[in-house]
Amino acid sequence: MAEEKRKKEINWKQNLLFTWIAQLLCLAGFASALPFIPVFMRVKLGIEDTALRGVYVSIFYFASMTSFCICTPLWGMLSDRYGRKIMLLRANFGGALLMPLMGLSPNIAILIILRFLTSCFSGTVTAAQTLIVSTTPKEKHGFALGLLSSAVASGNMLGFLAGGMIVHYFGYTAAFLFCGLMFLAGGLLILFFVHEDFVPPEKNVLPLTEKREKKRFKLPRFGFSTAAWMTLSLFLMIAFSRRFDEPYLALQVESIAGKVNTELYVSYVSIAAAAGGIISGSLIGYLADKFSSLKVALSCLLFSIVFELGQGFAPSLIILGVSRFLTVTAVGGLEPVFLNMLSKVSPEEKRGQIFGMASSFRSIGMMIASPLGGAIMYYMGLRNIYVMAAAGFLLTIPVFLLSLNLCRNAQNAVRLKIPTI
């Protein structure tokens, strides 16, 4: 009760508004620079060989995901100890410092090292999610997380447009500088307009008898951990399925429309997908507060399967664009539901840590999908990429149902004070 009272005393709507704007700026900056890395390697670093450049691109992204997996849980633990706002400021100002340095890299080794360090110190999405959950009333978690996720799609859309123009007229270094400025602007908004009444966890000063008594009641915590771990696995599975088809969109466009104006057609389809992300974040997040997690997430998963197959078997660019729009709309509604489930089985003092683990699981899913997708593309063909992505969503359904059941059991056990296994 005291926790909810503190949240209501904080202007959570103001926090959500300025955090949303800050995320929009950061993601726009990120999308304005990182998609051009393969071309940056050729133009600025002189790596002309396509195969060699492909190897370096793989190392570049693998370094990013590895450092992210390692560091995000550590930052989450620190946020539980020292506050969530300071972690969001760390992510913003870390990106503001390191992203422009990437544009000045003299060779590929320095570029990869800087990318590793940037992933270590950035991570605004997870930090923003943790802050918003900790300052928003529970009955508004689904709406707040859904709206926050829409900033990712909106920022990507703006970044794709802005980045192309900046690179075309001012060069690659300017794009990285623009990225750093966006991170800086987002950090300043958080610093001056977002507020948090963080209460550090109390140190364990219980008498010995009470400590011994406390040890007897670890089963409820085990129940929480089981529910949380199963819910975390959903982030891995969804990231795995979503990542499967992303690298091959241009090839699918070529297979439908030929190799003329491919970049233009890809941009149209990508903007349609980003629009789907914007809609799903706010709409399905709102529905998650009105309807059960079972109805919302199960509907999203079933639609994701259908529209993923629609992309793979699309006979025209219009069908491809519509299918991709609907796929992203459906998939974009899953993460707010899963985050809402996770927040309900996460102790307040551990929420930053477990949200950080959700990001790590997401990164692991993407790491697994990349080489497996390449193997399927090579041995089975392009269309089977979309079939396997749909299969990933199908396999997510039983895991989701099990996770939901565990979460409900854990919540009931806490209310009734019944140990669970």
Secondary structure, DSSP 8 states (H G I E B T S, - for coil): -HHHHHHHHS-HHHHHHHHHHHHHHHHHHHHHHGGGHHHHHHHTT----HHHHHHHHHHHHHHHHHHHHHHHHHHHHHHHHH-SHHHHHHHHHHHHHHHHHHTT-SSHHHHHHHHHHHHHH--HHHHHHHHHHHHS-GGGHHHHHHHHHHHHHHHHHHHHHHHHHHHHHH-HHHHHHHHHHHHHHHHHHHHHH--------------HHHHHHHHTT-HHHHHHHHHHHHHHHHHHHHHHHHHHHGGGHHHHHHHHH-STTHHHHHHHHHHHHHHHHHHHHHHHHHHHHHS-HHHHHHHHHHHHHHHHHHHHT-SSHHHHHHHHHHHHHHHHTHHHHHHHHHHHTS-GGGHHHHHHHHHHHHHHHHHHHHHHHHHHHHHH-SHHHHHHHHHHHHHHHHHHHHHHHHHHHHHHHHHHT----
